[in-house]
Amino acid sequence: MATTETSGSGDITRSLELMWGGGERPTRGPKPALTLERIVTAAVRLADAEGIAAVSMRRLSTELGTGTMSLYRYVPGKAELLDLMLNHVQAPGDDEEAFHGGWRTAVAAYGRATLAQYRRHPWLLQVNQARPVLGPSAVGGLERVLTYIKPMGLTDPELISVLIMVEGYVSGVARNHVHAAQAAADSQLSDEAFWEAQRPVLERIMESGKFPLIAGLSEDAFGPDFDHFEFGLQRILDGLEVLVERREGESAGSPGN
């Protein structure tokens, strides 16, 4: 799934106005048939179903049953629309309780929530977000997670690095999930059928004795029951815990303590 779009590539000031308020131009007379929220919601729905490449002002106008030029009264173009779509899907969820219980619980909740977001909106993997336009959702989400991980006692750059590290891990896992689903859909072949097709040749190769370690793997080594995502997430947390404990020790041993 290649990157096809880039956030922050339009009129940044206009995107910020639309996200933070004061951007939706007031109208007089009867209530308009369209609203900015309705437009963005329809764009997200279309991207969820067909990918971000399917989203265009012309296609969106068809989905909404209006003229293309009507959309431009609300949003300048697709670049700014993309910024609004990202802000829409990145809104913090109603999972506040999942973050309670200490920094380790909060980091794990952040990782799981991020993976769930990618699964709901696979097109996010097609967007280059190296330079995001910071709307209410991004800022609110960052404020929330920082509130829970601040007690780690790390420096501010290190706290941001924790989130970058978790995001990088999660996006890699999510990409694998999306690619697997896409391969199954494109080939019309289930995972079971795919591996069954290879079984006769692989069994003969394993019996040759050339790959003893692979041949000796347990039957469940590649099974679906092992949660690779959680295993990796917990190892990240274990590593962070070593750092946090080291910092606590350094603080306790510093002069004046």
C-alpha positions in Angstrom: 0.0 0.0 0.0 2.0 3.0 -1.3 1.8 6.5 0.0 -0.4 8.5 -2.3 -1.2 11.7 -0.3 0.7 14.1 1.9 -0.8 16.0 4.9 -0.2 19.8 5.1 0.3 20.1 1.4 -2.5 22.7 0.9 -3.3 26.1 2.4 -2.1 25.5 5.9 -3.8 28.6 7.3 -7.1 27.7 5.8 -6.9 24.2 7.1 -6.2 25.5 10.6 -9.1 27.9 10.4 -11.5 25.2 9.3 -10.3 22.8 12.1 -10.2 25.3 15.0 -13.2 27.4 14.2 -14.0 30.5 12.3 -13.3 28.8 9.0 -16.8 27.7 7.9 -18.2 30.7 6.2 -21.6 31.9 7.7 -24.6 31.9 5.4 -27.8 33.8 5.5 -31.3 32.5 4.7 -32.4 28.9 4.8 -30.2 26.3 6.4 -27.7 25.0 3.8 -28.1 21.4 2.7 -24.3 20.9 3.2 -22.1 21.4 6.2 -18.4 21.0 6.6 -19.0 18.1 9.0 -21.2 16.3 6.5 -18.6 16.7 3.8 -15.7 15.5 5.9 -17.7 12.5 7.2 -18.7 11.5 3.7 -15.0 11.8 2.5 -13.9 9.5 5.4 -16.6 7.0 4.6 -15.5 6.9 1.0 -11.8 6.5 1.9 -12.7 3.7 4.3 -14.5 1.9 1.6 -12.2 2.5 -1.4 -9.0 4.1 -0.3 -7.8 7.7 -0.2 -7.2 7.7 -4.0 -11.0 7.4 -4.5 -11.6 10.7 -2.8 -11.9 13.6 -5.1 -14.0 16.7 -5.1 -16.0 15.4 -8.1 -16.6 12.0 -6.6 -17.5 13.5 -3.2 -20.1 15.8 -4.8 -21.7 12.7 -6.5 -21.8 10.9 -3.1 -23.4 14.0 -1.5 -25.8 14.6 -4.4 -24.6 18.1 -5.1 -22.6 20.1 -7.6 -18.8 20.0 -7.3 -18.6 23.8 -7.1 -20.8 23.7 -4.0 -18.1 21.9 -2.1 -15.6 24.7 -2.8 -17.8 27.0 -0.7 -16.7 25.0 2.3 -13.2 23.6 1.6 -10.6 24.9 -0.9 -9.7 21.5 -2.3 -8.6 18.0 -1.6 -5.4 18.9 0.2 -7.3 20.9 2.8 -10.0 18.2 2.9 -7.3 15.6 3.7 -6.2 17.7 6.7 -9.8 17.8 7.9 -10.2 14.0 7.4 -7.2 13.3 9.5 -8.5 15.6 12.2 -11.8 13.8 12.1 -10.5 10.3 12.5 -7.8 11.1 15.1 -10.3 12.4 17.6 -9.7 10.7 21.0 -12.1 7.9 21.6 -14.3 7.1 24.6 -11.6 4.7 26.0 -10.4 7.0 28.8 -10.6 4.2 31.4 -8.1 2.2 29.4 -5.4 4.8 30.1 -5.8 4.6 33.9 -3.3 2.6 35.9 0.1 4.1 35.5 2.4 5.0 32.6 2.8 1.5 31.4 -0.9 1.0 31.1 -1.2 4.3 29.3 1.5 3.5 26.7 -0.1 0.2 26.0 -3.5 1.8 25.7 -2.0 4.3 23.2 -0.6 1.5 21.1 -3.8 -0.5 21.1 -5.9 2.6 20.2 -3.5 3.5 17.4 -3.7 0.0 15.9 -7.5 0.1 16.2 -7.5 3.4 14.3 -5.5 2.0 11.5 -7.8 -1.0 11.2 -10.8 1.3 11.1 -9.2 3.6 8.5 -6.6 1.6 6.5 -6.1 4.6 4.1 -4.1 6.3 6.9 -1.2 4.2 5.8 -1.4 5.8 2.4 -0.9 9.3 3.8 2.5 10.8 4.5 2.0 12.5 7.9 5.6 13.6 8.4 4.3 17.3 8.5 0.9 17.2 10.1 -1.4 20.1 10.4 -2.2 20.1 14.1 -6.0 20.3 14.7 -8.0 19.8 17.8 -7.9 16.0 17.6 -4.1 15.7 17.3 -3.5 18.3 20.0 -6.2 16.9 22.3 -4.9 13.3 21.8 -1.3 14.4 22.5 -2.4 16.3 25.6 -4.2 13.2 26.9 -1.4 10.7 26.5 1.2 13.1 27.9 -0.9 13.6 31.0 -0.7 9.8 31.7 3.0 9.3 30.7 4.5 12.4 32.3 5.1 10.4 35.6 7.7 8.4 33.7 10.2 11.1 34.7 11.8 11.3 31.3 12.8 14.5 29.5 10.2 16.1 27.2 12.1 15.0 24.0 12.2 11.5 25.4 8.5 11.5 26.1 7.8 12.5 22.5 10.3 9.8 21.4 8.3 7.2 23.3 5.2 8.1 21.3 7.2 8.1 18.0 8.6 4.7 18.9 5.2 3.2 19.7 3.6 4.7 16.6 6.4 3.3 14.4 5.9 -0.2 15.8 2.1 0.0 15.5 2.1 1.3 11.9 4.4 -1.5 10.9 2.1 -4.1 12.4 -0.9 -2.4 10.9 0.7 -2.3 7.4 1.2 -6.1 7.6 -2.4 -6.6 8.5 -3.7 -4.4 5.7 -1.3 -6.0 3.2 -2.5 -9.5 4.2 -6.1 -8.5 3.8 -5.4 -6.9 0.5 -3.6 -9.9 -0.8 -6.5 -12.2 0.2 -9.0 -9.9 -1.5 -6.9 -9.5 -4.7 -6.1 -13.2 -5.1 -9.5 -14.5 -3.9 -7.4 -17.0 -2.0 -7.7 -17.6 1.8 -4.6 -17.8 3.9 -5.4 -21.5 4.5 -5.6 -22.2 0.7 -2.4 -20.2 0.0 -0.3 -22.1 2.5 -1.9 -25.4 1.5 -0.8 -24.9 -2.0 2.8 -24.7 -0.8 2.6 -27.6 1.6 3.7 -30.5 -0.7 6.9 -28.6 -1.8 7.7 -27.3 1.6 7.4 -30.7 3.2 9.8 -32.2 0.7 12.3 -29.4 1.3 12.1 -29.7 5.1 12.6 -33.5 4.8 15.9 -32.9 3.0 17.6 -31.9 6.2 19.0 -28.7 4.8 17.0 -26.5 7.2 17.0 -28.4 10.5 16.0 -25.4 12.7 13.0 -24.5 10.6 12.0 -28.2 10.2 12.2 -28.5 14.0 9.8 -25.6 14.8 6.7 -26.5 16.7 3.4 -26.8 14.8 2.1 -23.6 16.4 5.2 -21.5 15.5 3.3 -19.8 12.7 -0.2 -20.3 14.1 -2.8 -17.6 14.4 -3.2 -18.0 18.2 0.0 -16.2 19.2 -0.6 -12.4 19.6 2.6 -11.0 17.9 1.4 -7.4 18.4 0.9 -7.8 22.1 4.2 -9.6 22.5 6.1 -6.8 20.8 4.2 -4.1 22.6 5.1 -5.7 26.0 8.7 -5.9 25.1 8.8 -2.2 24.2 7.2 -1.5 27.6 9.8 -3.8 29.3 12.6 -1.7 27.8 11.0 1.5 28.8 10.6 0.2 32.4 14.4 -0.4 32.6 15.0 3.3 31.6 12.4 4.6 34.0 13.8 2.6 36.9 17.3 3.8 36.0 16.2 7.4 36.0 14.4 6.9 39.4 17.7 5.5 40.8 19.7 8.4 39.4 17.2 10.9 41.0 17.3 9.1 44.3 21.1 9.2 44.4 21.5 12.8 43.3 22.7 15.4 45.9 19.8 16.8 48.1 17.8 13.5 48.0 
